[in-house]
Amino acid sequence: MTGIVKQGLSKVPEVVLSFWIIKILATTLGETGGDAVTMSMHLGYAAGTMIFAAIFVIAVIGQMRAERFNPYLYWLTIVATTTLGTTMADFADRSLGIGYAGGSFILALLLATSLAVWRWTEGSVSVNRVATPRTETFYWITILFSQTLGTALGDWMADSNGLGFGGGAVVFGTAIVLIAAAYYFTRISHVMLFWAAFILTRPLGATVGDLLDKPLAQGGLELSRMGASAVLIGAMLLLIVALPQRAGLHPAPQRIS
């Protein structure tokens, strides 16, 4: 019978502390993993972008075809966006010569456009309503733009403002703490604060990742990119197992016949 409404299951995790911890690990892995392919394996930014773009497409297709939230598939897709975001930003900033400022501006514009179209089409950009193919499409496009923007912002802050990787990490970490305070102590839209924090976790991860694997002469710790990536993967898997996640609590309604 047409017109019956049922609740469609959200396919993204509930936003709690464990979500943010794993997200920061994933963004850091995006930096070390992306650099491992483009730099340590000497494949270059263009080839690295094509490799991670293929992984991203496969992961998103799997995520969208899944009938319910799967934490391993979800975080694989997030890692795919962070690694692709790293190589895309590096390719634009360095290979194409756009520069950090120009790349950040273009990516900020693309991200704002994605959120605006999503809001205009669906009436909300809340992640608790990601339960249909269309909202999932908006969700993953927006995340990809945010991850790519975050890489450019992290590099811009660390390389162009004299802060270094450690200083950049402190700046972005402090900004996230302030957003968390605003979440609990102000009436600012929680949806807006979520996306602000989500975006800033990427440059935080980018600066931490660079701190781990960049040469000592550049202010890094010069750790193995492969080794650092392996440790981050292990930490993510351990947290996913130790801190079971569930889908968001406010799934979007779906109309069935």
C-alpha positions, 0 to 999 in steps of 0.5 A: 500500500502506497504511503506507508512510512518506515524508518530507514536505517542510518548508515553512518555511525553515532557521533560520540567520542570514539567517532572523533578519536577514530576520525583523527586516526583516519585523517592522520593515516590519510597523510602517512598513507598518501605520502607512502604511495606518492613519495616512499614508493616514488609513484608521484601525485598524479599516479597516487591520485588515480590509485586512491580514486579507484579505491574511493569509488569501489569503497563508496559503491560498497558503502552505498550498496550495504543495507545497514551500517558496517563500521569496517566498511564505513571507516575504510571509505573514510580512509579512502577519502583521506588518502585521496584528499591528500594526493589530490591536494598535493597534486593541485598545490605542488604539481599544478602550482596552484599553491596552498592559498589558491588550492584552499580557496577553491576547495573551500568554495567546492565544499560550501557549494556541496553543503549548500546544494545538499541543504537546498535539496534535502532540507538538512545536512545533518548526518543523522539523516544519511539513509537514502542513496541521494543523501549518501551521495551528498555525504561522501562528496562533501566529505571528500571535499572536506578531506582535500581542503583539510590537507591544503589547510594543514600544509598551508598552516605548517609550511607558510606561516612558520608554525611547523607541523607541531605548531599547526597541530596545536592550532587545529587541536585548539580550534576543535576544543573550542568547537566542542566547548561551543557544542556544550555551552552555546546554542550554535547549531550542532549541525554546523559545529559538527561539520566545522569539527569534521573539517578541522580534524583533517588538517589536524591529522595532516599536520600530525602525519607530517610531524611523524614522517617528514625529515628531521631537517623539515621539523618532522620525526622522520619515522617510516611512512609504512611503519606509521601507517601500519601502527595507525591501521592497527590502532583504528582496528583495535578501537573499532573492536574495543568500542563497538559503534552503532548507527546514528539515532535519528534515521531519515524516514523512507516512503515505501509502497 
